[in-house]
Amino acid sequence: MKILVCQPPGRFPGDRYVCPFPSRWTSMFQGYPVFIYYPYELAYLSTLLKREFPDDYVKLIDGTYLRFTAEDYIQYLDQEKPDWLIFEVDTVTYKESLRIAKAMKAKYGTRVIITGQYPTAFPESVIADGMDYACIGEFEYAVVDILNGLDPKTISGVYPNSYRKVLDIDSLPDPEDEDIRRIDYSYCGGHRWTKYREIEVHASRGCPYTCDFCVAGTVYYEKENWRFRSPQRIVAEIENLRRKYPEMEGCWFNEETHIIRKKDIMSFCQALIDSGNNDLRYEAMANHQRIDEEILEMIKKAGYYKLRLGIETIDEATGKSIGRKTKADRLHELLRSAKRLGIEIYGTFMIGASGSTPEGDRKTIDYGKKLISEDLISSWQCSISVPHPGTTFHKKAQENGWLATNDLESFNGSSGTVVSYPNYSSEQIMDSVQLMSREFRDARVQETVRPKRSLAAEKTAILKQDKPEIDKLVKSMNARFESDPKGAAEEAEMILEKFPQLLSPRYVLGKVAVLEGQLQQAREQFEYVYKTAVDYDDALMFGAGAHYRLGMICIEEDKRDEALQHFKMCMHLSPDHQEARKQYWQLIPDTIPEAEPAVVS
Ligand code: SF4
């Protein structure tokens, strides 16, 4: 069997880019290749299938990372000719993924399993669209049962049956790190707001809360589904990652909610301390309701530097409606303790939720401003509340006639609100969103410097007063490159003597070394550039080019796997980089095993 495990395409018609996280939500941005997440559940599925079906061909392809369009995906899959396709989709990514799945069914009779938020909410429509199986909720073992040929009527977690029993997350192997590399999601502007080079690790799964807007809370899982993995297993996974990626600086526990049961977080922190892994830097999504002073002190000792807390609203009526009660005094006290301990807080706030009013959201804006001006939260997210189909919020919106559109791709939280209330119109909601962004920005204690992502990137910091001189020197060096590369290299060396933190002279030195056939020297320069250009803007400016040039050096040296890796990273950063795309498509056929000859009976 040829089994392809697929993350949806990353680039949609109209030059829109998606950032999927199916158990929470998917964002979509116009004309800007956004950061993306490691597709953790598909990644677990991929290694599970490799374990359960060792004689079959299983491959995970992340079309979001590669910024594939649906057409790119079809071109890729035309070479694989899969027997099975497994997609994880949500409201935003369903339509484009369906287009790909239908093309494969028509051409190769591929059987298709659709998993994720969308089939959990609307399994009937997935089947009506001609797909073979629709999974409900967590899907890893349901897919194994399907591939083992069990009758779908007997498989729980597969339509027409309902949820499967909550799975034992310790029974899963470590997630995929070969078909896709976990470190890649932290490079190249990967997680835009992580401070260090952090690899996503999932220590828990699920959430015991039922916030009405949340896919995890009201669609994807049944109640009482929060689980924490064995601390020893998580530590072993972190140690494997450290061995494989010496450049790793920490982990991001990008879960629904990392801290729920006190005994779990305390024993995990103890395991990090006992194993000496508290020298890494950790951040986590968490619920402030479940955190106390003792937990804060313990996580600090274990290496945590940041918590991402869902504050959402401070208005009592809105909080009651969405199912999220926040005691302002308690939260304030907690944030003061975090500040005293040096733990940064990233707060998430929400506008236009069910039950919200202009006055209620105004209260939340004022409260958030207060926290920012007291330096109790250092970064934040202003979200437009979205009634994702299947959620309680969506049901309320349908019943009350609040939905302003039924276009599924608009339910992305980035292109505007999709609801309008009798006492709070779409326009007023968007006004509140802008007000929140503006007033939060103005409330900052000090001008936020561009985040220097990773310890390596700190080397690239530039003092403001040096900028005019640097601009002049770099302009002269670049102007000289075409007609006099050697002269440009001399200028680059001189610039680096004064400003060793600059990336552009290293880039020029790399290009000159290529012209002179000094491939090892060129490699060193370009590797330095991409490893330090992890700040988002630097990554876009220098990282993509450095990867392309490293890819070409690898081709010269006949290191085709490594070359492919660099072309992929270049395409991720610069989706229209035609040379990298050309090289990628030339190398791909070598990575696909030839089909076995048909057996003649
Ligand atoms: S706390 Fe609420 S928003 Fe966060 S994961 Fe749980 S249900 Fe979702």
Residues whose N, C-alpha, C, O or C-beta is under 5 A from the ligand:
A	BS01	SF4	C207 Y209 T210 C211 C214 A216 G217 E256
